[in-house]
Amino acid sequence: MANQEISKIFREITELLELKGDKALMFKLNAYKKAINILDNLKIDIADIYKEKGLKGIKELGIGEKNAKKIEEFIKKGQMKDFEELKEETAIQNIIAHYFESKGVGLQELKNNAKKRKIIYSRFTKPAKQLLELAGSVEKAKEAIDKVASWANTRKLDYAIETVFKKWLELDRLKPKEIVKKPFYRGDPMIFSTVKKKWFVISKYGEWLEFADKESTIEWKIIE
């Protein structure tokens, strides 16, 4: 059904409008959210409604004229010009916002910090453009950021947006550090014998002492 596809596009548009900081943001967001709600709860394919009643049929559902025309465009052409233009217009902002999101800074916090000059937004424009050129698309640039973030975080390393394109040739080899949990009993390490099918506690003298307590008392610690 076209309903889900159009609803997904409208959701992406609302995210991009928030990113852009559109002047008529609240009015547009409300219109899109209303359309999304209608589409999500519609039991009939909106494409069938359009075939039967045209633009009028879409508007009768309670969807405003502008968004009804966008739906008509999608049904006819399989895309929305406004959406494609908005994606292109906000590409750099999108990459920068995703970089900060990977560091735990949400969009609203990013905007507030930019207003207070705690974050100099323009400083990230050039590296974001370089990353976009390397990646070829916003989606692939985001994937690259996620890969570097995952790799860096497991090693407790900080990373700048420049790190992503500097590590570009290594992306396929960048893997998160394996997190291993090992068993301990009252501070002493343990080992499981597959031969005897029993747990043993290794004493500070290296002796293997048979574990006689409940398994719930075993403490699993992360070993980096």
C-alpha positions, 0 to 999 in steps of 0.5 A, a space after each residue: 500500500 502507498 499509505 506506508 510509503 507516503 507516511 514514511 516520507 512525511 515523517 522524514 520531511 518533518 525531521 528535515 524541517 526541524 533540522 532546517 528550522 523552517 519559519 512556519 515550522 509548527 504549522 507545517 509540522 501539524 499539517 504533516 502529523 495530521 496527514 501521517 495519522 490519517 495515512 497510518 489509520 487508513 484501511 484502504 490504499 490511498 492510491 485506490 481512493 485517488 484512482 476513484 475520486 482524484 485529488 478530491 478524494 484525498 482531501 475528503 480524508 481531512 488532508 490539506 490541499 498542499 499535502 494532498 497534492 504531494 500525495 497525488 505527485 507520489 502516486 503519479 511519479 513515485 516521488 515528491 519534488 519538495 522532499 528531494 529538494 529538502 533532502 539536498 538542501 539539508 544534507 550538510 546539516 543532516 550529517 552534522 546533526 547525526 555526528 552530534 547525535 552519535 556523541 549523545 547530543 540531540 537536535 534541540 541541545 545542538 541548536 541551543 548550544 549553537 545559539 549560545 556559541 558553545 558549538 560553532 556550527 560553521 566549524 563542522 561544515 567543511 568536514 561534513 561536505 568532505 564526508 558527503 563527497 567521499 560517501 556519495 550520499 547522506 545515508 552512507 555518510 551516516 553509516 560511516 559516522 556510526 561505524 567510527 563511533 562504535 569503534 571509538 566508544 568501545 575503546 574509550 576514544 574521542 572522535 572528531 567528524 574529521 576522524 570519519 573521513 580520515 579513517 575512510 579507507 579503514 572503515 571495513 576493518 574498524 570493528 568495536 572492541 569485543 566486550 568479554 564478561 568473565 566469571 568471578 566468585 568472591 573476587 577470585 576468577 572461575 573456570 568451567 571444566 567441560 570434561 567434569 562439567 563443573 565450575 572451579 574457583 581459581 585461588 590466588 595460589 593457582 589451585 582449582 577449587 570445586 565450586 559448591 555454591 549456587 550459580 546465582 552467586 557467580 559475578 560476571 565482570 566485563 574484562 576490557 
